[in-house]
Amino acid sequence: MAEVYRAYHATLDRFVAIKILHNFLADDAEFASRFTREAQNIARLKHAHIVQVYDFDYDTESESYYMVMELITGETLKDRLFQMEKTGETPSLEETLRIIREAASALAYAHRNGMIHRDVKPANLMLDTNENDRVVLTDFGIAKIVTGSQFTVTGGLVGTPAYMAPEQGVGETGDERSDLYSLGVILYQMVTGELPYDAETPLALILKHLNEPIPSACEKNPNLPPEVDVIIQKLMAKEPDNRYKDASELITDIRTLETALLRNDDTPIHLIAAPSNFEQAVALDDTPEVDSPTVPFIKKQAIKQSETPPPYIQPAQTQTSGRGGGIWLALVIILLGGMLVGGYIIGANSGVFPAIGFLASNTPTITPSDTPTQTPTPTDTPTSTPTTATDMPTRTPSPTPTDGATLTNTPTQTPVITLTPSLTPNVTLTFAAERTATTEACIFDYDIIDQEPPNGEEGGFFPVNSTYIRRITVQNTGTCPWEVNSSLAFIPGSGESFRSNRVVIPEVVEVGDVIEIELELTLPSTGSVTPYTGLWQFRTRGQLPIGDPFEISILVFFPGDGS
């Protein structure tokens, strides 16, 4: 995705890091505007624990976009953990809490300024050896910059499966709480020496984050105080609403624990994350099967498989039938495939599967000579010593720079960079959908019995920014039951999402059963003479599609000031 060079910036009178994005990314027609917009947002972030961006531009000769950034001397947390793993060590609890707290401080600041990272992982946490291992979060906004419109429908290219929140795993963009989930995975890894979930394929790893209970860190490391497990359980809750509401809450709990460790007495520790029955904290099972305020209202009607289902009544507007599940199975496989290939593009390779030993990094670093000149002129000698705000390669071959590419750094003096011609992406990832013989024999389908309010004009008009409730009555018309934790989710890129979250169905839906789902949406901030529309898809617990997607369309108006 990018290459990083160390260079001397004459105007700033300092060494800097220059991240040059591969020019194949510019094939996306929207890339230029997206790069400029996101780079401006990143440059506005000024925080001790976020890498500073000084400048950015486009070089016409090499047809490459680049950023000029603060140079961090040190190594990534990924490299640090990898070296410690060789000797069977883990960081001290005090050091771990400090690193997580400083990373959370960076996230809290960025989130307050409307920026979400979406790819928090050890490879994006630098440890500045010049400043007592100060934590510096890197690659802010990169995931969004490289996510073009051609990838949007897959929800892919955002995140790394080993650290990805469940909602990101099903194609949702995620929010601030998705970053906190990733930080929870890092905390678990630091205190236990291993990742919470391990799998042989990207799909299997994503499904474990979706469905498997959160493992106990205290069972892996009995020397940990139980409060660490409480914090991890809160950070890694399956449902975003069950996590810390923001990073500042996490910082409060970490400081409370740090103070208690220094005090070293029997004074009770009161955490925001602690449940009312603290003794059961370590044994928490935070899967969506557990009743919680965030589980949507789903009412099962008195219709069983042995009874005759009610006649299907076609609503006034056209409802989408649940037929043709085979086509959508193929599309979901493409969706997941695109997402996982995207993981290689964004994080290639900062550990898409660190649990199974993929150890290359996404940004090769080239170290020049240290002799200052009026323009930064890096040499082409690769180095294995991390010197920039990104992680180091261990598998991906470093490019051989050639002469002739000069980056125009406007408005400051021009850094001259020699680099390799554009790299053509050659990412191929194949995988098999993991289904049991029973699942393969199933036909997953449904009929929509009713939607209230209905779509379009028949449903009426609703004010901007208001909360909207859509009640959807659905019958399982397939040949197999829907498992616990089947779900309904918006298809990214299909239209207006209404800022919705994935709806989890916390019970088995037998063949012939009818359920009512209450979908809470937030309407857009601007009115329109035509309906806002989007597509939603039912999926099994294993993320196989149930029937075809269906459309939700809503008319939104601006009420005015009444004058």
C-alpha positions as CSV (number, residue, x, y, z in Angstrom):
1,M,0.0,0.0,0.0
2,A,2.8,2.4,0.8
3,E,6.5,2.9,1.2
4,V,8.1,5.0,3.9
5,Y,11.4,6.9,3.5
6,R,13.6,8.8,6.0
7,A,14.6,12.2,4.7
8,Y,15.9,15.5,5.8
9,H,13.5,18.5,5.4
10,A,15.6,21.6,4.9
11,T,12.8,24.1,5.7
12,L,11.8,22.4,8.9
13,D,15.5,21.6,9.7
14,R,14.7,18.1,10.8
15,F,14.5,14.5,9.6
16,V,11.0,13.4,8.6
17,A,9.3,10.3,7.4
18,I,7.7,10.4,3.9
19,K,4.9,7.9,3.2
20,I,4.4,7.4,-0.5
21,L,1.2,5.6,-1.4
22,H,1.4,3.2,-4.3
23,N,0.0,4.8,-7.4
24,F,-2.4,2.0,-8.3
25,L,-4.6,3.5,-5.6
26,A,-5.2,6.5,-7.7
27,D,-7.0,4.4,-10.3
28,D,-10.1,5.0,-8.1
29,A,-11.7,8.2,-9.5
30,E,-12.6,9.4,-6.1
31,F,-9.2,8.8,-4.6
32,A,-7.8,12.4,-5.1
33,S,-10.6,14.1,-3.3
34,R,-10.7,11.4,-0.6
35,F,-6.9,11.7,0.0
36,T,-7.0,15.5,0.2
37,R,-10.0,15.5,2.6
38,E,-8.6,12.8,4.9
39,A,-5.0,14.1,4.8
40,Q,-6.3,17.5,5.9
41,N,-8.2,15.9,8.8
42,I,-5.2,13.9,9.8
43,A,-2.9,17.0,9.7
44,R,-5.3,18.8,12.1
45,L,-4.7,16.1,14.8
46,K,-2.0,17.5,17.2
47,H,-1.5,15.1,20.1
48,A,1.5,13.7,21.9
49,H,0.5,10.2,21.1
50,I,-0.5,10.6,17.4
51,V,2.1,10.9,14.7
52,Q,2.1,14.5,13.3
53,V,1.5,15.1,9.6
54,Y,3.4,18.1,8.3
55,D,2.4,18.2,4.6
56,F,0.9,16.2,1.8
57,D,0.7,16.5,-2.0
58,Y,0.7,14.7,-5.3
59,D,3.7,14.2,-7.5
60,T,2.8,14.3,-11.2
61,E,6.0,12.6,-12.4
62,S,5.7,9.5,-10.3
63,E,1.8,9.8,-10.2
64,S,2.0,9.1,-6.4
65,Y,0.4,10.8,-3.4
66,Y,2.6,11.3,-0.4
67,M,2.6,12.6,3.2
68,V,5.4,14.2,5.1
69,M,5.3,13.1,8.8
70,E,7.0,13.2,12.1
71,L,9.9,10.7,12.2
72,I,9.6,8.3,15.1
73,T,12.8,6.5,16.2
74,G,12.0,3.2,17.7
75,E,10.1,0.0,17.0
76,T,6.5,-1.0,16.7
77,L,4.7,-2.7,19.5
78,K,4.3,-5.6,17.2
79,D,8.1,-5.9,16.8
80,R,8.5,-5.6,20.6
81,L,6.0,-8.3,21.3
82,F,7.5,-10.5,18.7
83,Q,11.0,-10.3,20.2
84,M,9.6,-10.9,23.7
85,E,7.7,-14.0,22.4
86,K,11.0,-15.5,21.4
87,T,12.2,-15.5,25.0
88,G,8.8,-16.4,26.5
89,E,8.4,-13.0,28.1
90,T,5.4,-10.7,28.3
91,P,5.5,-7.0,29.2
92,S,5.0,-6.1,32.8
93,L,1.5,-5.2,33.9
94,E,2.6,-1.7,34.7
95,E,4.1,-1.2,31.2
96,T,1.1,-2.8,29.6
97,L,-1.3,-0.5,31.3
98,R,0.8,2.5,30.4
99,I,0.9,1.6,26.7
100,I,-2.9,0.9,26.6
101,R,-3.6,4.2,28.4
102,E,-1.5,6.3,26.1
103,A,-3.0,4.6,23.0
104,A,-6.5,5.3,24.5
105,S,-5.5,8.9,25.1
106,A,-4.8,9.2,21.4
107,L,-8.1,7.6,20.5
108,A,-10.0,9.8,22.9
109,Y,-8.6,12.9,21.3
110,A,-9.1,11.7,17.7
111,H,-12.7,10.5,18.4
112,R,-13.6,13.9,19.9
113,N,-12.4,15.4,16.6
114,G,-14.5,13.1,14.5
115,M,-11.7,10.7,13.4
116,I,-12.0,6.9,13.7
117,H,-8.9,4.8,13.2
118,R,-10.5,1.5,12.1
119,D,-7.2,-0.5,12.1
120,V,-5.8,-0.3,15.6
121,K,-3.2,-3.0,16.1
122,P,0.3,-3.4,17.5
123,A,1.9,-2.7,14.1
124,N,0.3,0.8,14.2
125,L,1.6,1.6,17.7
126,M,5.2,3.0,17.6
127,L,7.3,3.1,20.8
128,D,9.5,6.2,20.6
129,T,12.9,5.2,22.2
130,N,14.0,8.9,22.3
131,E,11.1,9.7,24.7
132,N,11.0,6.7,27.1
133,D,8.9,4.5,24.8
134,R,6.3,7.1,24.3
135,V,3.4,5.5,22.4
136,V,2.6,7.0,19.0
137,L,-0.4,5.9,17.1
138,T,0.2,5.8,13.3
139,D,-1.7,5.4,10.1
140,F,-4.7,7.4,11.2
141,G,-7.2,7.7,8.3
142,I,-5.2,5.4,6.0
143,A,-7.9,2.8,6.1
144,K,-10.5,5.3,4.9
145,I,-8.1,6.9,2.3
146,V,-7.5,3.6,0.5
147,T,-11.2,2.4,0.8
148,G,-12.5,3.3,-2.6
149,S,-16.0,3.2,-4.0
150,Q,-15.3,0.0,-5.8
151,F,-14.7,-1.7,-2.4
152,T,-17.4,0.0,-0.4
153,V,-20.1,-2.5,-1.1
154,T,-18.0,-5.3,0.4
155,G,-17.4,-3.3,3.6
156,G,-13.8,-4.5,3.1
157,L,-10.4,-3.0,3.2
158,V,-11.0,-1.7,6.7
159,G,-9.3,-3.5,9.6
160,T,-7.2,-6.6,10.3
161,P,-9.2,-9.7,11.1
162,A,-7.1,-10.6,14.2
163,Y,-8.0,-7.3,15.8
164,M,-11.3,-6.6,14.1
165,A,-14.5,-5.9,16.0
166,P,-17.5,-8.2,15.2
167,E,-19.4,-5.4,13.5
168,Q,-16.5,-4.7,11.2
169,G,-16.3,-8.5,10.5
170,V,-19.8,-8.4,8.9
171,G,-19.0,-5.4,6.7
172,E,-20.1,-2.5,8.9
173,T,-17.9,0.6,9.0
174,G,-17.8,0.6,12.8
175,D,-17.4,3.6,15.1
176,E,-15.3,4.7,18.1
177,R,-16.3,1.6,20.0
178,S,-14.8,-0.6,17.2
179,D,-11.4,1.0,17.9
180,L,-11.8,0.2,21.6
181,Y,-12.5,-3.4,20.8
182,S,-9.2,-3.6,18.9
183,L,-7.5,-2.1,21.9
184,G,-9.0,-4.8,24.1
185,V,-7.5,-7.4,21.8
186,I,-4.1,-5.8,22.2
187,L,-4.5,-5.7,26.0
188,Y,-5.4,-9.4,26.0
189,Q,-2.4,-10.2,23.8
190,M,0.0,-8.2,26.0
191,V,-1.0,-9.8,29.3
192,T,-1.3,-13.4,28.0
193,G,1.3,-13.5,25.2
194,E,-1.3,-14.7,22.7
195,L,-4.3,-13.5,20.8
196,P,-7.8,-14.3,22.1
197,Y,-8.8,-16.1,18.9
198,D,-6.8,-18.3,16.5
199,A,-7.9,-19.7,13.2
200,E,-6.4,-21.0,9.9
201,T,-8.5,-18.8,7.6
202,P,-9.6,-15.1,7.7
203,L,-13.3,-16.2,7.6
204,A,-12.9,-18.6,10.5
205,L,-11.1,-15.9,12.5
206,I,-13.9,-13.3,11.9
207,L,-16.5,-15.9,12.9
208,K,-14.8,-16.5,16.2
209,H,-14.8,-12.8,17.0
210,L,-18.5,-12.8,16.1
211,N,-19.6,-15.9,18.0
212,E,-17.2,-17.3,20.5
213,P,-17.2,-16.2,24.1
214,I,-14.4,-13.8,25.2
215,P,-11.6,-15.9,26.8
216,S,-10.5,-15.1,30.3
217,A,-7.0,-13.5,30.5
218,C,-6.8,-14.6,34.1
219,E,-7.1,-18.3,33.1
220,K,-4.1,-17.8,30.8
221,N,-2.2,-15.8,33.3
222,P,-3.2,-16.5,36.9
223,N,-0.9,-13.7,38.2
224,L,-3.2,-11.1,36.8
225,P,-5.6,-9.2,39.1
226,P,-9.2,-9.9,38.1
227,E,-9.8,-6.3,37.3
228,V,-7.7,-6.7,34.1
229,D,-10.2,-9.4,33.0
230,V,-13.1,-7.0,33.8
231,I,-11.6,-4.3,31.6
232,I,-10.9,-6.8,28.7
233,Q,-14.5,-8.1,28.9
234,K,-15.8,-4.6,28.7
235,L,-13.6,-3.6,25.8
236,M,-14.3,-6.8,23.8
237,A,-18.1,-7.0,24.3
238,K,-19.7,-8.4,21.2
239,E,-22.3,-5.6,21.0
240,P,-20.9,-2.1,20.8
241,D,-23.4,-0.7,23.3
242,N,-22.0,-3.1,25.9
243,R,-18.5,-1.6,25.6
244,Y,-17.0,1.5,27.1
245,K,-19.0,4.4,25.7
246,D,-15.7,6.2,24.9
247,A,-12.0,6.0,25.5
248,S,-12.1,8.4,28.4
249,E,-14.0,5.8,30.5
250,L,-11.3,3.3,29.7
251,I,-8.6,5.7,30.8
252,T,-10.4,6.3,34.1
253,D,-10.5,2.5,34.8
254,I,-6.8,2.1,33.9
255,R,-5.8,4.9,36.2
256,T,-7.9,3.5,39.0
257,L,-6.2,0.1,38.5
258,E,-2.7,1.7,38.3
259,T,-3.3,3.6,41.5
260,A,-4.5,0.4,43.3
261,L,-1.4,-1.5,42.1
262,L,0.8,1.3,43.6
263,R,-1.2,1.3,46.8
264,N,-0.9,-2.5,47.1
265,D,-3.5,-2.9,49.9
266,D,-7.0,-4.4,50.2
267,T,-8.9,-1.2,49.4
268,P,-11.8,-2.1,47.1
269,I,-11.2,-1.2,43.4
270,H,-14.3,0.4,41.8
271,L,-14.2,0.2,38.0
272,I,-16.7,1.6,35.5
273,A,-16.6,-1.8,33.7
274,A,-17.3,-3.8,36.9
275,P,-20.7,-5.6,36.9
276,S,-22.8,-5.6,40.1
277,N,-21.6,-9.1,41.0
278,F,-17.8,-8.6,40.7
279,E,-16.9,-12.1,41.7
280,Q,-18.5,-13.4,38.5
281,A,-16.6,-10.9,36.3
282,V,-13.9,-13.4,35.2
283,A,-16.5,-15.9,34.0
284,L,-18.5,-13.4,31.9
285,D,-19.8,-14.8,28.7
286,D,-20.5,-11.7,26.6
287,T,-22.1,-13.3,23.6
288,P,-25.3,-11.7,22.1
289,E,-27.2,-14.7,23.6
290,V,-27.1,-13.0,27.0
291,D,-30.1,-10.7,27.6
292,S,-29.0,-7.1,27.6
293,P,-30.6,-3.7,26.9
294,T,-29.0,-3.6,23.5
295,V,-30.7,-6.8,22.2
296,P,-33.5,-5.6,19.9
297,F,-37.1,-6.3,20.6
298,I,-38.1,-9.5,18.7
299,K,-41.5,-11.0,19.3
300,K,-42.2,-14.6,18.3
301,Q,-45.8,-15.1,17.3
302,A,-47.9,-18.2,18.2
303,I,-47.2,-20.0,14.9
304,K,-45.3,-23.3,15.1
305,Q,-44.0,-25.6,12.4
306,S,-46.9,-28.0,13.0
307,E,-49.5,-25.3,12.5
308,T,-50.6,-23.8,9.2
309,P,-48.9,-20.6,8.6
310,P,-51.1,-17.5,7.9
311,P,-51.6,-16.7,4.2
312,Y,-49.0,-14.3,2.8
313,I,-50.6,-11.0,2.0
314,Q,-48.7,-8.9,-0.6
315,P,-48.3,-5.3,0.8
316,A,-49.4,-2.4,-1.3
317,Q,-45.8,-1.5,-2.2
318,T,-43.6,-4.1,-3.7
319,Q,-41.8,-6.2,-1.1
320,T,-38.7,-8.1,-1.9
321,S,-39.2,-11.8,-1.7
322,G,-36.6,-14.0,0.0
323,R,-36.0,-16.2,-3.1
324,G,-32.8,-16.8,-4.9
325,G,-30.6,-17.4,-1.9
326,G,-28.0,-19.2,-4.0
327,I,-27.1,-16.0,-5.9
328,W,-26.7,-14.1,-2.7
329,L,-24.6,-16.9,-1.2
330,A,-22.1,-16.3,-4.0
331,L,-22.3,-12.5,-3.4
332,V,-21.6,-13.0,0.3
333,I,-18.6,-15.2,-0.5
334,I,-17.4,-12.4,-2.8
335,L,-18.1,-9.9,0.0
336,L,-16.0,-11.8,2.5
337,G,-13.4,-12.5,0.0
338,G,-13.1,-8.8,-0.9
339,M,-12.9,-7.9,2.8
340,L,-10.1,-10.3,3.4
341,V,-8.2,-9.4,0.4
342,G,-8.6,-5.8,1.5
343,G,-7.1,-6.7,4.8
344,Y,-4.0,-7.7,3.0
345,I,-4.0,-4.4,1.0
346,I,-4.4,-2.2,4.1
347,G,-2.3,-4.2,6.5
348,A,-0.1,-5.9,4.1
349,N,1.4,-7.2,6.1
350,S,1.3,-5.9,9.6
351,G,-0.2,-9.0,10.8
352,V,-3.5,-9.9,9.1
353,F,-3.1,-13.2,10.8
354,P,-0.5,-12.7,13.5
355,A,-2.1,-15.6,15.3
356,I,-0.8,-18.0,12.6
357,G,2.5,-16.3,11.8
358,F,2.0,-13.9,9.0
359,L,4.7,-11.5,10.0
360,A,5.4,-9.2,7.0
361,S,4.6,-5.5,7.3
362,N,2.8,-3.0,5.1
363,T,5.4,-0.3,4.7
364,P,9.0,-1.0,3.8
365,T,11.4,1.5,5.2
366,I,14.4,2.9,3.3
367,T,17.1,4.6,5.3
368,P,19.2,7.3,3.6
369,S,22.5,8.7,4.8
370,D,22.3,11.2,7.7
371,T,24.1,14.0,5.9
372,P,21.7,17.0,5.7
373,T,21.2,18.6,2.3
374,Q,18.9,21.3,0.9
375,T,16.6,18.6,-0.3
376,P,16.0,15.2,1.3
377,T,17.8,12.6,-0.8
378,P,17.4,9.1,0.7
379,T,19.7,6.3,-0.4
380,D,18.3,3.0,-1.5
381,T,19.7,0.8,1.3
382,P,17.0,-1.1,3.0
383,T,17.2,-1.4,6.7
384,S,15.6,-3.7,9.3
385,T,15.8,-1.1,12.1
386,P,12.4,0.6,12.5
387,T,12.9,4.3,12.0
388,T,9.5,5.6,11.0
389,A,6.0,5.8,12.2
390,T,5.1,2.5,10.5
391,D,5.9,-1.2,10.9
392,M,8.7,-3.0,9.3
393,P,8.8,-5.7,6.6
394,T,9.7,-9.2,7.3
395,R,8.4,-11.1,4.3
396,T,7.5,-8.6,1.6
397,P,10.6,-7.9,-0.6
398,S,11.7,-4.3,-0.5
399,P,11.5,-2.4,-3.8
400,T,14.7,-1.4,-5.6
401,P,14.6,2.4,-6.0
402,T,15.4,3.8,-9.4
403,D,16.2,7.3,-10.5
404,G,13.8,9.8,-11.8
405,A,10.9,10.2,-9.4
406,T,10.9,13.6,-7.7
407,L,8.2,14.5,-5.3
408,T,7.1,18.1,-5.3
409,N,6.4,19.1,-1.7
410,T,4.4,22.3,-1.8
411,P,4.4,24.8,-0.2
412,T,7.6,23.8,1.6
413,Q,10.9,22.9,-0.1
414,T,10.8,19.9,-2.4
415,P,11.9,16.6,-0.9
416,V,13.6,14.6,-3.7
417,I,12.8,10.9,-3.4
418,T,14.0,8.1,-5.6
419,L,11.7,5.2,-5.5
420,T,10.6,2.2,-7.4
421,P,8.1,2.5,-10.2
422,S,4.5,1.8,-9.2
423,L,3.9,-1.6,-7.8
424,T,1.1,-3.5,-9.4
425,P,-1.0,-5.2,-6.7
426,N,-1.0,-9.0,-7.1
427,V,-3.1,-10.1,-4.1
428,T,-4.8,-13.4,-4.5
429,L,-6.7,-14.9,-1.6
430,T,-9.0,-17.9,-2.0
431,F,-11.0,-19.6,0.7
432,A,-13.8,-22.1,1.1
433,A,-17.1,-21.2,2.9
434,E,-17.0,-23.2,6.1
435,R,-20.3,-25.0,6.4
436,T,-21.3,-28.3,7.9
437,A,-23.1,-31.0,5.8
438,T,-26.3,-30.0,7.5
439,T,-25.9,-26.3,6.5
440,E,-25.1,-27.3,2.9
441,A,-28.4,-29.1,2.7
442,C,-30.4,-26.2,4.0
443,I,-32.3,-23.6,2.0
444,F,-32.4,-20.4,4.0
445,D,-35.3,-18.2,3.0
446,Y,-38.0,-15.9,4.4
447,D,-41.1,-13.9,3.5
448,I,-41.9,-10.4,4.8
449,I,-45.4,-10.5,6.1
450,D,-45.6,-6.8,7.0
451,Q,-43.6,-3.7,7.5
452,E,-44.9,-0.9,9.7
453,P,-44.6,1.9,8.7
454,P,-44.5,0.7,5.1
455,N,-42.0,1.9,2.5
456,G,-42.2,5.2,0.6
457,E,-45.2,7.6,0.5
458,E,-47.5,5.0,2.0
459,G,-45.4,5.1,5.2
460,G,-45.7,8.9,5.5
461,F,-43.1,11.7,6.1
462,F,-40.7,11.9,9.0
463,P,-38.6,14.8,10.3
464,V,-34.9,15.0,9.8
465,N,-32.6,13.7,12.5
466,S,-35.4,11.9,14.3
467,T,-35.4,8.4,15.6
468,Y,-37.5,6.1,13.4
469,I,-38.8,2.6,14.4
470,R,-39.6,0.1,11.6
471,R,-41.4,-3.1,12.8
472,I,-40.8,-5.9,10.3
473,T,-42.8,-9.2,10.5
474,V,-40.9,-12.1,8.9
475,Q,-41.6,-15.7,8.5
476,N,-39.0,-18.4,8.1
477,T,-40.0,-20.1,4.8
478,G,-36.7,-22.1,4.4
479,T,-36.0,-25.7,5.1
480,C,-33.9,-25.2,8.3
481,P,-34.2,-23.2,11.5
482,W,-32.3,-20.0,12.0
483,E,-29.7,-20.4,14.7
484,V,-29.4,-18.2,17.7
485,N,-27.4,-15.0,16.8
486,S,-28.7,-14.9,13.2
487,S,-28.9,-11.2,12.3
488,L,-30.2,-8.4,10.1
489,A,-27.7,-5.8,8.8
490,F,-27.5,-3.0,6.3
491,I,-25.5,-3.8,3.2
492,P,-22.7,-1.2,3.0
493,G,-22.8,0.9,-0.2
494,S,-26.4,0.0,-1.1
495,G,-27.8,3.4,-0.1
496,E,-28.7,5.1,3.1
497,S,-27.8,3.2,6.3
498,F,-29.8,5.4,8.6
499,R,-26.9,4.9,11.1
500,S,-28.2,1.5,12.0
501,N,-26.5,-1.3,13.9
502,R,-26.6,-5.0,13.2
503,V,-29.8,-6.5,14.8
504,V,-29.1,-9.8,16.5
505,I,-31.9,-12.4,16.8
506,P,-31.3,-13.9,20.2
507,E,-33.4,-17.1,19.7
508,V,-33.9,-20.0,17.3
509,V,-36.5,-19.3,14.6
510,E,-38.0,-22.6,13.6
511,V,-39.3,-23.3,10.1
512,G,-42.7,-21.7,9.7
513,D,-42.2,-19.4,12.7
514,V,-43.0,-15.7,12.4
515,I,-41.0,-13.1,14.3
516,E,-41.3,-9.4,14.6
517,I,-38.1,-7.3,14.5
518,E,-38.0,-3.8,15.8
519,L,-35.4,-1.8,13.8
520,E,-34.3,1.5,15.2
521,L,-32.9,4.0,12.7
522,T,-31.7,7.6,12.8
523,L,-33.0,9.7,9.9
524,P,-30.7,11.9,7.8
525,S,-30.1,15.6,8.6
526,T,-31.4,16.8,5.3
527,G,-34.9,16.4,3.7
528,S,-35.6,15.1,0.3
529,V,-38.5,15.0,-2.2
530,T,-37.6,11.4,-3.0
531,P,-37.3,8.6,-0.4
532,Y,-34.0,7.6,1.2
533,T,-33.4,3.9,0.4
534,G,-31.1,1.2,1.5
535,L,-30.8,-2.6,1.4
536,W,-30.8,-5.0,4.4
537,Q,-29.8,-8.6,4.5
538,F,-30.7,-11.4,6.9
539,R,-27.7,-13.7,7.7
540,T,-27.2,-16.9,9.7
541,R,-24.9,-17.1,12.6
542,G,-22.2,-18.3,10.2
543,Q,-22.9,-15.3,8.0
544,L,-24.6,-17.2,5.1
545,P,-27.3,-15.1,3.5
546,I,-30.9,-15.8,4.3
547,G,-32.8,-15.2,1.0
548,D,-32.5,-11.9,-0.9
549,P,-31.9,-8.5,0.6
550,F,-34.9,-6.3,1.0
551,E,-35.3,-2.5,0.7
552,I,-36.2,0.1,3.3
553,S,-37.3,3.5,1.9
554,I,-38.3,6.5,4.0
555,L,-39.4,10.0,3.1
556,V,-37.7,12.7,5.2
557,F,-38.6,16.3,5.5
558,F,-37.2,19.4,7.2
559,P,-39.9,20.9,9.5
560,G,-38.7,24.5,9.4
561,D,-38.9,27.0,12.2
562,G,-42.7,27.4,12.1
563,S,-42.4,31.1,10.9
